[in-house]
C-alpha cells in the first residue's frame, strides 16, 4: 500500500493521539511501539505491552482503554477539523462502545443499573433477552443507552483534555513518525518528557525493515462475562 504524504501525516497524528492518551491514562498498559507503516487494512498501529500477566481489569483501566481508543479521532479533529475527520476511527469507536456496553450490562460498573446482567448470559436469559435481540423493557433499555452514552462521553472528554494539554507533544510525535515511520519505547519516553526525539536505537525503526513482533491485544474481550486480562 502506497500512502500520500498527507495521508501519512494524518495517520501520524491519529496514532500519536492513541499513544499520548494511553501513556497519560491511569492503569493503562504502556506503549511499546507506534508505527505508520501500513499493515493489511490498517494504516498505522499503536502497540501496548502489559508489564505483567493480567487476569482481570478494573473500572479505571477499562475507562482508560476507552479514552485511548478515542485519542486517534480526537487528534484528527483537533488538527484537521471536523470536515477532514476520517473513517479510520470506525473500529476504535466500535471497540469503545462495546467496552462501555459491557461495563453497563455485564460487569456491574454502572451505579444506576447496578450489579446485574442485562441480556443473555451463558445461555441463561435474565431481565429479558440480550440487548442485541432487544427484548428488555423500553424504560430499562433507555437507561442502558443513557449509561453507555455517559461512559463514552466521560472518557471522550478525558482524552480531549489530555490532548489539548499536550498539543506540543502531539505535534512532535507526529513529526517523529513522519521522519522514522516507527518509534520505539525509548523515543516515546523522550517525547512524553518534552525532549527532542533521539534517532532509532536499532534497525527495527528502519522504514525498510517490515518485520514487526506480534501485536499483543490488551483490550478486554467484550464477549467475556467479566473483565478479562490478556487474550
C-alpha positions in Angstrom: 0.0 0.0 0.0 1.4 3.4 -1.0 0.2 6.4 1.1 0.4 10.0 0.1 2.3 12.4 2.4 -0.9 14.0 3.5 -2.4 10.6 4.4 0.8 9.6 6.3 0.7 12.8 8.3 -2.9 12.4 9.2 -2.2 8.8 10.3 0.8 10.0 12.3 -1.5 12.4 14.3 -4.1 9.6 14.7 -1.6 7.1 16.1 0.1 9.8 18.2 -3.3 10.6 19.7 -3.8 7.0 20.8 -0.3 6.9 22.2 -0.4 10.1 24.3 -3.8 9.4 25.8 -2.7 5.8 26.6 0.5 6.9 28.2 -1.2 9.5 30.4 -4.2 7.5 31.5 -4.1 5.6 34.8 -3.6 1.9 34.8 -3.3 1.8 31.0 -0.6 -0.6 29.6 2.5 1.3 28.5 3.0 1.9 24.8 5.7 -0.4 23.3 5.8 0.9 19.7 3.9 3.2 17.3 4.1 2.9 13.5 2.5 4.4 10.4 3.7 1.6 8.2 0.5 0.2 6.6 -0.3 -3.4 7.5 -3.2 -5.1 5.8 -6.2 -2.7 6.1 -4.6 -0.8 9.0 -2.8 2.4 8.0 -1.0 2.6 11.4 -0.7 0.8 14.7 -0.1 1.7 18.4 1.2 -1.3 20.4 0.6 -1.6 24.1 2.5 -4.1 26.1 1.4 -5.2 29.6 4.0 -5.2 32.3 2.7 -8.4 33.9 0.1 -11.1 33.4 -3.4 -9.8 33.9 -6.4 -11.9 34.7 -9.0 -9.1 35.4 -9.5 -5.4 34.7 -10.5 -2.6 37.0 -13.1 0.1 36.1 -10.3 2.6 35.9 -8.4 0.5 33.4 -11.4 0.0 31.2 -12.2 3.7 31.2 -8.5 4.4 30.3 -8.8 2.0 27.4 -11.9 3.8 26.1 -10.2 7.2 26.4 -7.2 5.9 24.5 -9.4 4.4 21.7 -10.8 7.9 21.1 -7.4 9.5 21.1 -6.9 9.0 17.4 -10.2 10.5 16.3 -9.8 13.5 18.6 -6.3 14.2 17.3 -7.6 14.2 13.8 -10.4 16.6 14.8 -8.0 18.9 16.7 -5.5 19.2 13.8 -7.7 18.9 10.7 -11.2 20.0 11.8 -14.5 18.2 11.5 -14.6 18.3 7.7 -11.4 16.2 7.4 -12.0 13.6 10.2 -11.7 10.2 8.5 -13.3 6.8 8.9 -10.1 5.5 10.3 -11.6 5.5 13.8 -14.5 3.3 13.0 -13.0 0.2 14.7 -11.9 2.3 17.6 -15.5 3.6 18.1 -16.9 0.1 17.8 -14.5 -1.3 20.4 -15.0 1.6 22.8 -18.8 1.3 22.5 -18.6 -2.5 23.2 -16.5 -1.9 26.3 -18.9 0.7 27.6 -21.9 -1.6 26.9 -20.3 -4.5 28.8 -19.4 -2.2 31.7 -23.0 -1.3 32.0 -24.8 -4.5 31.1 -22.5 -7.3 32.2 -19.7 -6.2 34.5 -21.7 -4.2 37.1 -19.8 -0.9 36.7 -22.9 1.3 36.5 -24.2 2.7 39.8 -27.6 3.3 38.2 -28.0 -0.2 36.6 -26.4 -2.0 39.5 -24.5 -5.3 39.6 -26.9 -7.1 37.3 -26.6 -8.8 33.9 -29.0 -7.4 31.3 -29.4 -9.8 28.4 -28.4 -13.4 27.8 -25.5 -14.7 29.7 -24.2 -18.2 29.2 -27.5 -19.2 27.6 -29.5 -18.1 30.6 -31.7 -15.1 29.9 -32.0 -12.5 32.7 -34.3 -9.5 32.6 -35.4 -10.3 29.0 -33.3 -11.2 26.1 -29.9 -9.7 25.0 -29.8 -6.1 24.1 -28.9 -7.1 20.5 -32.2 -9.0 20.4 -33.7 -6.1 22.3 -36.3 -7.7 24.5 -35.9 -5.6 27.6 -38.5 -3.1 28.6 -38.3 0.2 26.9 -37.6 2.0 30.2 -34.7 -0.3 31.0 -33.3 0.0 27.5 -33.4 3.7 27.7 -31.5 3.7 31.0 -28.9 1.3 29.5 -28.4 3.6 26.5 -28.1 6.7 28.8 -25.4 4.9 30.9 -23.5 3.8 27.8 -23.5 7.3 26.5 -22.4 8.6 29.8 -19.4 6.3 29.9 -18.4 7.2 26.4 -18.9 11.0 26.9 -16.9 11.0 30.2 -13.9 9.3 28.7 -14.0 11.1 25.3 -13.8 14.4 27.3 -10.8 13.0 29.3 -9.0 12.1 26.1 -9.8 15.5 24.6 -8.5 17.3 27.7 -5.2 15.3 27.7 -4.5 16.1 24.0 -5.3 19.7 24.4 -2.9 20.0 27.4 -0.2 18.1 25.4 -0.7 19.6 21.9 3.1 20.3 21.7 3.9 16.6 22.3 1.3 15.6 19.7 3.0 17.7 17.0 6.5 16.4 18.0 5.3 12.8 17.9 3.7 13.2 14.6 6.9 14.8 13.2 8.9 11.9 14.6 6.6 9.4 12.9 6.9 11.2 9.6 10.7 11.1 9.9 11.1 7.5 11.0 7.7 5.8 10.4 8.2 3.7 13.5 9.1 4.9 17.0 10.0 2.7 20.0 9.6 3.0 23.7 12.8 4.9 24.4 11.8 7.5 21.7 8.2 7.7 23.1 9.6 8.2 26.6 11.7 11.1 25.4 8.7 12.7 23.6 6.4 12.3 26.6 9.1 14.0 28.7 9.1 17.0 26.3 12.5 16.2 25.0 13.6 16.0 21.4 13.2 12.6 19.9 16.5 10.6 19.5 17.3 8.6 16.4 16.2 4.9 16.4 18.3 2.8 18.7 18.5 -0.1 16.2 17.4 -1.2 12.8 13.9 -2.1 14.0 12.9 1.5 13.2 14.3 1.5 9.7 11.5 2.0 7.2 12.9 -0.7 5.0 12.5 -3.3 7.8 9.0 -4.5 7.6 9.2 -7.2 10.3 7.2 -6.5 13.4 6.7 -8.5 16.6 3.2 -9.9 17.1 0.8 -7.4 18.4 -0.4 -8.1 21.9 -4.1 -7.4 22.3 -4.6 -5.8 25.7 -8.2 -4.9 25.2 -10.7 -6.7 27.3 -12.7 -9.3 25.3 -16.2 -7.9 25.1 -17.6 -11.4 24.8 -16.5 -12.4 28.3 -18.9 -12.4 31.2 -16.5 -10.5 33.4 -13.4 -8.3 32.8 -10.6 -10.4 31.4 -6.9 -9.8 31.1 -4.8 -11.0 28.2 -6.4 -13.0 25.3 
